[in-house]
Amino acid sequence: MEQNVRAAFKIVERVYVLKLGKIVFEEKPETLFQDERLRKAYLA
């Protein structure tokens, strides 16, 4: 995972989360930060 996720999210338009080589999440960075469940799962 990117070492400074918050800094990276400021310059990207889309976030892609991979699990076992498959995309499991594709959305705008704001969506990931706003959803507590997603934030805990992918940014904890």
C-alpha distance matrix in Angstrom:
0.0 3.8 6.2 8.6 7.8 11.6 12.6 10.8 12.3 15.6 15.9 14.7 17.1 15.2 11.9 11.2 9.5 10.2 11.8 13.8 13.8 15.2 14.3 14.7 14.3 15.4 16.7 17.0 14.6 17.7 18.1 14.8 15.8 19.4 19.0 18.8 18.2 15.2 13.9 14.4 12.9 9.5 9.3 11.2
3.8 0.0 3.8 5.6 5.5 9.2 9.4 7.6 9.9 12.8 13.0 12.4 15.4 14.3 11.6 12.0 11.4 12.8 15.0 17.1 16.6 17.7 16.4 17.0 15.8 16.1 16.8 16.3 13.6 16.7 17.8 14.9 15.5 19.2 19.6 19.6 19.7 16.6 14.8 16.0 15.2 11.5 10.4 12.7
6.2 3.8 0.0 3.8 6.0 9.0 9.1 8.9 11.5 13.7 14.5 14.8 18.1 17.3 14.7 15.5 14.7 16.1 17.9 20.0 19.8 21.1 19.9 20.1 18.9 19.4 19.7 18.8 15.7 18.2 19.7 16.7 16.4 20.2 20.8 20.3 20.7 18.1 15.6 16.4 16.3 13.0 10.9 12.4
8.6 5.6 3.8 0.0 3.8 5.6 5.5 6.3 8.8 10.4 11.8 12.7 16.0 15.9 13.8 15.4 15.2 17.5 19.6 22.1 21.8 22.5 20.7 20.7 18.8 18.8 18.4 16.9 13.5 15.7 17.7 15.1 14.2 18.0 19.2 18.9 20.0 17.4 14.6 16.0 16.6 13.3 10.6 12.6
7.8 5.5 6.0 3.8 0.0 3.8 5.5 5.1 6.0 8.8 10.4 10.4 13.3 12.7 10.4 12.2 12.2 14.9 17.2 20.1 19.7 19.9 17.7 17.5 15.3 15.3 14.7 13.4 9.9 12.3 14.1 11.4 10.9 14.7 15.8 15.9 16.9 14.0 11.5 13.5 13.8 10.4 8.1 10.9
11.6 9.2 9.0 5.6 3.8 0.0 3.8 5.4 5.1 6.5 9.3 10.3 12.9 13.1 11.5 14.2 14.6 17.8 20.2 23.3 22.9 22.7 20.1 19.6 16.9 16.4 15.0 12.8 9.1 10.5 13.0 11.0 9.5 13.1 15.0 15.3 17.0 14.5 11.6 14.1 15.2 12.2 9.5 12.2
12.6 9.4 9.1 5.5 5.5 3.8 0.0 3.8 5.5 5.4 7.3 9.3 12.6 13.6 12.8 15.5 16.5 19.4 22.1 25.0 24.1 24.2 21.7 21.8 19.1 18.1 16.7 14.3 11.0 12.7 15.6 14.1 12.8 16.3 18.4 19.0 20.7 18.0 15.3 17.8 18.7 15.4 12.9 15.6
10.8 7.6 8.9 6.3 5.1 5.4 3.8 0.0 3.8 5.4 5.7 6.5 10.0 10.6 9.7 12.3 13.6 16.4 19.5 22.2 20.9 21.0 18.5 19.0 16.4 15.3 14.3 12.2 9.5 12.2 14.6 13.1 12.9 16.4 18.1 19.1 20.3 17.1 15.1 17.7 17.8 14.3 12.6 15.8
12.3 9.9 11.5 8.8 6.0 5.1 5.5 3.8 0.0 3.8 5.4 5.3 7.8 8.4 7.8 11.0 12.7 16.0 19.1 22.2 21.0 20.4 17.4 17.5 14.4 13.0 11.4 8.9 5.9 8.4 11.0 9.9 9.7 13.0 14.9 16.4 17.8 14.6 12.9 16.0 16.3 13.0 11.6 15.1
15.6 12.8 13.7 10.4 8.8 6.5 5.4 5.4 3.8 0.0 3.8 6.0 8.4 10.4 10.9 14.4 16.4 19.7 22.9 25.9 24.6 24.0 20.9 21.0 17.8 15.9 13.8 10.6 8.1 9.5 12.8 12.5 11.6 14.4 17.0 18.6 20.5 17.7 15.7 18.9 19.7 16.6 14.8 18.1
15.9 13.0 14.5 11.8 10.4 9.3 7.3 5.7 5.4 3.8 0.0 3.8 6.8 9.4 10.6 13.8 16.4 19.3 22.8 25.5 23.7 23.2 20.3 21.1 18.0 15.7 14.0 11.1 9.6 11.7 14.7 14.6 14.5 17.2 19.6 21.4 22.9 19.7 18.2 21.4 21.6 18.2 17.0 20.5
14.7 12.4 14.8 12.7 10.4 10.3 9.3 6.5 5.3 6.0 3.8 0.0 3.8 5.7 7.3 10.4 13.3 16.3 19.8 22.6 20.6 19.8 16.7 17.7 14.7 12.1 10.7 8.3 7.5 10.5 12.7 12.6 13.5 16.1 17.9 20.2 21.1 17.7 16.8 20.1 19.7 16.4 15.9 19.6
17.1 15.4 18.1 16.0 13.3 12.9 12.6 10.0 7.8 8.4 6.8 3.8 0.0 3.8 7.1 10.2 13.6 16.6 20.2 23.0 20.9 19.5 16.1 16.9 13.6 10.5 8.4 6.0 7.1 9.5 11.2 12.1 13.5 15.4 17.1 19.9 20.8 17.4 17.2 20.7 20.2 17.2 17.3 21.1
15.2 14.3 17.3 15.9 12.7 13.1 13.6 10.6 8.4 10.4 9.4 5.7 3.8 0.0 3.8 6.6 10.1 13.1 16.6 19.5 17.5 15.8 12.3 13.1 9.9 6.8 5.4 4.6 6.2 9.3 9.8 10.2 12.5 14.4 15.3 18.1 18.4 14.8 15.1 18.5 17.4 14.6 15.3 19.1
11.9 11.6 14.7 13.8 10.4 11.5 12.8 9.7 7.8 10.9 10.6 7.3 7.1 3.8 0.0 3.8 6.6 9.9 13.3 16.4 14.9 13.5 10.1 10.5 7.4 5.5 5.5 5.9 5.7 9.4 9.3 8.2 10.9 13.4 13.7 15.9 15.7 12.0 12.3 15.3 14.0 11.0 12.0 15.7
11.2 12.0 15.5 15.4 12.2 14.2 15.5 12.3 11.0 14.4 13.8 10.4 10.2 6.6 3.8 0.0 3.8 6.5 10.0 12.9 11.2 9.7 6.5 7.6 5.6 4.6 7.0 9.0 9.2 12.7 11.8 10.3 13.4 15.8 15.2 17.1 16.2 12.4 13.4 15.7 13.5 10.7 12.6 16.1
9.5 11.4 14.7 15.2 12.2 14.6 16.5 13.6 12.7 16.4 16.4 13.3 13.6 10.1 6.6 3.8 0.0 3.8 6.8 10.1 9.4 8.2 5.7 5.7 5.0 6.7 9.3 11.5 11.0 14.1 12.8 10.3 13.4 15.9 14.6 15.8 14.3 10.6 11.8 13.3 10.6 8.0 10.6 13.6
10.2 12.8 16.1 17.5 14.9 17.8 19.4 16.4 16.0 19.7 19.3 16.3 16.6 13.1 9.9 6.5 3.8 0.0 3.8 6.5 5.6 5.2 4.5 5.7 7.2 9.2 12.4 15.0 14.7 17.9 16.4 14.0 17.1 19.4 17.8 18.8 16.7 13.4 14.8 15.6 12.4 10.2 13.1 15.5
11.8 15.0 17.9 19.6 17.2 20.2 22.1 19.5 19.1 22.9 22.8 19.8 20.2 16.6 13.3 10.0 6.8 3.8 0.0 3.8 5.3 5.3 6.4 6.3 9.1 12.0 15.2 18.0 17.6 20.4 18.5 15.9 18.9 21.0 18.8 19.2 16.6 13.8 15.6 15.5 11.9 10.7 14.0 15.5
13.8 17.1 20.0 22.1 20.1 23.3 25.0 22.2 22.2 25.9 25.5 22.6 23.0 19.5 16.4 12.9 10.1 6.5 3.8 0.0 3.8 5.6 8.5 9.3 12.5 15.0 18.5 21.3 21.1 24.0 22.2 19.6 22.6 24.8 22.6 22.9 20.1 17.6 19.2 18.9 15.3 14.2 17.3 18.6
13.8 16.6 19.8 21.8 19.7 22.9 24.1 20.9 21.0 24.6 23.7 20.6 20.9 17.5 14.9 11.2 9.4 5.6 5.3 3.8 0.0 3.8 6.8 9.2 11.9 13.5 17.2 19.9 20.1 23.3 21.8 19.6 22.7 25.0 23.2 24.0 21.5 18.6 20.2 20.5 17.0 15.3 18.3 20.2
15.2 17.7 21.1 22.5 19.9 22.7 24.2 21.0 20.4 24.0 23.2 19.8 19.5 15.8 13.5 9.7 8.2 5.2 5.3 5.6 3.8 0.0 3.8 6.2 9.2 10.9 14.6 17.8 18.5 21.4 19.5 17.7 21.1 23.0 21.0 22.2 19.7 16.7 18.9 19.6 16.1 14.7 18.0 20.1
14.3 16.4 19.9 20.7 17.7 20.1 21.7 18.5 17.4 20.9 20.3 16.7 16.1 12.3 10.1 6.5 5.7 4.5 6.4 8.5 6.8 3.8 0.0 3.8 5.7 7.1 10.8 14.1 15.0 17.8 15.9 14.4 18.0 19.7 17.9 19.6 17.4 14.2 16.4 17.7 14.5 12.8 16.0 18.6
14.7 17.0 20.1 20.7 17.5 19.6 21.8 19.0 17.5 21.0 21.1 17.7 16.9 13.1 10.5 7.6 5.7 5.7 6.3 9.3 9.2 6.2 3.8 0.0 3.8 6.9 10.2 13.6 14.3 16.6 14.1 12.4 16.0 17.3 15.1 16.5 14.0 11.1 13.8 14.8 11.6 10.7 14.2 16.5
14.3 15.8 18.9 18.8 15.3 16.9 19.1 16.4 14.4 17.8 18.0 14.7 13.6 9.9 7.4 5.6 5.0 7.2 9.1 12.5 11.9 9.2 5.7 3.8 0.0 3.8 6.6 9.9 10.6 12.8 10.4 9.0 12.8 14.1 12.3 14.4 12.6 9.2 11.7 13.6 11.0 9.6 12.6 15.5
15.4 16.1 19.4 18.8 15.3 16.4 18.1 15.3 13.0 15.9 15.7 12.1 10.5 6.8 5.5 4.6 6.7 9.2 12.0 15.0 13.5 10.9 7.1 6.9 3.8 0.0 3.8 7.2 9.0 11.5 9.6 9.3 13.0 14.2 13.4 16.0 15.0 11.5 13.5 16.1 14.1 12.1 14.4 17.8
16.7 16.8 19.7 18.4 14.7 15.0 16.7 14.3 11.4 13.8 14.0 10.7 8.4 5.4 5.5 7.0 9.3 12.4 15.2 18.5 17.2 14.6 10.8 10.2 6.6 3.8 0.0 3.8 6.4 8.2 6.5 7.4 10.7 11.6 11.5 14.7 14.5 11.2 12.7 15.9 14.7 12.8 14.4 17.9
17.0 16.3 18.8 16.9 13.4 12.8 14.3 12.2 8.9 10.6 11.1 8.3 6.0 4.6 5.9 9.0 11.5 15.0 18.0 21.3 19.9 17.8 14.1 13.6 9.9 7.2 3.8 0.0 3.8 5.5 5.5 7.1 9.3 10.4 11.6 14.8 15.5 12.4 12.8 16.5 16.0 13.8 14.4 18.1
14.6 13.6 15.7 13.5 9.9 9.1 11.0 9.5 5.9 8.1 9.6 7.5 7.1 6.2 5.7 9.2 11.0 14.7 17.6 21.1 20.1 18.5 15.0 14.3 10.6 9.0 6.4 3.8 0.0 3.8 5.4 5.3 6.6 8.8 10.4 12.9 14.1 10.9 10.4 14.0 14.1 11.6 11.4 15.0
17.7 16.7 18.2 15.7 12.3 10.5 12.7 12.2 8.4 9.5 11.7 10.5 9.5 9.3 9.4 12.7 14.1 17.9 20.4 24.0 23.3 21.4 17.8 16.6 12.8 11.5 8.2 5.5 3.8 0.0 3.8 5.4 5.2 6.1 8.7 11.5 13.4 11.1 10.3 14.2 15.0 13.3 12.7 15.9
18.1 17.8 19.7 17.7 14.1 13.0 15.6 14.6 11.0 12.8 14.7 12.7 11.2 9.8 9.3 11.8 12.8 16.4 18.5 22.2 21.8 19.5 15.9 14.1 10.4 9.6 6.5 5.5 5.4 3.8 0.0 3.8 5.5 5.2 6.3 9.7 10.9 8.6 9.2 12.8 13.2 12.1 12.5 15.5
14.8 14.9 16.7 15.1 11.4 11.0 14.1 13.1 9.9 12.5 14.6 12.6 12.1 10.2 8.2 10.3 10.3 14.0 15.9 19.6 19.6 17.7 14.4 12.4 9.0 9.3 7.4 7.1 5.3 5.4 3.8 0.0 3.8 5.6 5.6 8.0 8.8 5.8 5.8 9.5 9.8 8.4 8.8 11.9
15.8 15.5 16.4 14.2 10.9 9.5 12.8 12.9 9.7 11.6 14.5 13.5 13.5 12.5 10.9 13.4 13.4 17.1 18.9 22.6 22.7 21.1 18.0 16.0 12.8 13.0 10.7 9.3 6.6 5.2 5.5 3.8 0.0 3.8 5.7 7.1 9.4 7.5 5.7 9.3 11.0 9.8 8.7 11.3
19.4 19.2 20.2 18.0 14.7 13.1 16.3 16.4 13.0 14.4 17.2 16.1 15.4 14.4 13.4 15.8 15.9 19.4 21.0 24.8 25.0 23.0 19.7 17.3 14.1 14.2 11.6 10.4 8.8 6.1 5.2 5.6 3.8 0.0 3.8 6.2 9.0 8.3 7.5 10.8 12.6 12.3 11.8 13.9
19.0 19.6 20.8 19.2 15.8 15.0 18.4 18.1 14.9 17.0 19.6 17.9 17.1 15.3 13.7 15.2 14.6 17.8 18.8 22.6 23.2 21.0 17.9 15.1 12.3 13.4 11.5 11.6 10.4 8.7 6.3 5.6 5.7 3.8 0.0 3.8 5.5 5.4 6.0 8.7 10.0 10.7 11.1 12.7
18.8 19.6 20.3 18.9 15.9 15.3 19.0 19.1 16.4 18.6 21.4 20.2 19.9 18.1 15.9 17.1 15.8 18.8 19.2 22.9 24.0 22.2 19.6 16.5 14.4 16.0 14.7 14.8 12.9 11.5 9.7 8.0 7.1 6.2 3.8 0.0 3.8 5.5 5.0 6.1 8.5 10.0 9.9 10.5
18.2 19.7 20.7 20.0 16.9 17.0 20.7 20.3 17.8 20.5 22.9 21.1 20.8 18.4 15.7 16.2 14.3 16.7 16.6 20.1 21.5 19.7 17.4 14.0 12.6 15.0 14.5 15.5 14.1 13.4 10.9 8.8 9.4 9.0 5.5 3.8 0.0 3.8 5.5 5.3 6.2 8.7 9.9 10.3
15.2 16.6 18.1 17.4 14.0 14.5 18.0 17.1 14.6 17.7 19.7 17.7 17.4 14.8 12.0 12.4 10.6 13.4 13.8 17.6 18.6 16.7 14.2 11.1 9.2 11.5 11.2 12.4 10.9 11.1 8.6 5.8 7.5 8.3 5.4 5.5 3.8 0.0 3.8 5.4 5.0 6.0 7.8 9.4
13.9 14.8 15.6 14.6 11.5 11.6 15.3 15.1 12.9 15.7 18.2 16.8 17.2 15.1 12.3 13.4 11.8 14.8 15.6 19.2 20.2 18.9 16.4 13.8 11.7 13.5 12.7 12.8 10.4 10.3 9.2 5.8 5.7 7.5 6.0 5.0 5.5 3.8 0.0 3.8 5.5 5.5 5.2 6.8
14.4 16.0 16.4 16.0 13.5 14.1 17.8 17.7 16.0 18.9 21.4 20.1 20.7 18.5 15.3 15.7 13.3 15.6 15.5 18.9 20.5 19.6 17.7 14.8 13.6 16.1 15.9 16.5 14.0 14.2 12.8 9.5 9.3 10.8 8.7 6.1 5.3 5.4 3.8 0.0 3.8 5.7 5.7 5.0
12.9 15.2 16.3 16.6 13.8 15.2 18.7 17.8 16.3 19.7 21.6 19.7 20.2 17.4 14.0 13.5 10.6 12.4 11.9 15.3 17.0 16.1 14.5 11.6 11.0 14.1 14.7 16.0 14.1 15.0 13.2 9.8 11.0 12.6 10.0 8.5 6.2 5.0 5.5 3.8 0.0 3.8 6.1 6.3
9.5 11.5 13.0 13.3 10.4 12.2 15.4 14.3 13.0 16.6 18.2 16.4 17.2 14.6 11.0 10.7 8.0 10.2 10.7 14.2 15.3 14.7 12.8 10.7 9.6 12.1 12.8 13.8 11.6 13.3 12.1 8.4 9.8 12.3 10.7 10.0 8.7 6.0 5.5 5.7 3.8 0.0 3.8 5.9
9.3 10.4 10.9 10.6 8.1 9.5 12.9 12.6 11.6 14.8 17.0 15.9 17.3 15.3 12.0 12.6 10.6 13.1 14.0 17.3 18.3 18.0 16.0 14.2 12.6 14.4 14.4 14.4 11.4 12.7 12.5 8.8 8.7 11.8 11.1 9.9 9.9 7.8 5.2 5.7 6.1 3.8 0.0 3.8
11.2 12.7 12.4 12.6 10.9 12.2 15.6 15.8 15.1 18.1 20.5 19.6 21.1 19.1 15.7 16.1 13.6 15.5 15.5 18.6 20.2 20.1 18.6 16.5 15.5 17.8 17.9 18.1 15.0 15.9 15.5 11.9 11.3 13.9 12.7 10.5 10.3 9.4 6.8 5.0 6.3 5.9 3.8 0.0
